[in-house]
Amino acid sequence: MKYLTGLYIVMTIMVFVNLMSEFIFNGDYSAIASWFIVMLYLAGTILYAVAKAHLTRHHD
């Protein structure tokens, strides 16, 4: 369950960064926000891979 919560937090931060970039900064820092979103996506992917490996190992 902690992995699902972690993925949800990563997705929420991604949406927040995107909205903040567009509505608060009017797209002035969109390149930095896009880079940050890509890094969050990679972190989420790593979290998913670790969770899948962890859950697969404990079910065998």
Secondary structure, DSSP 8 states (H G I E B T S, - for coil): -HHHHHHHHHHHHHHHHHHIIIIISTTTTHHHHHHHHHHHHHHHHHHHHHHHHHHHHHH-
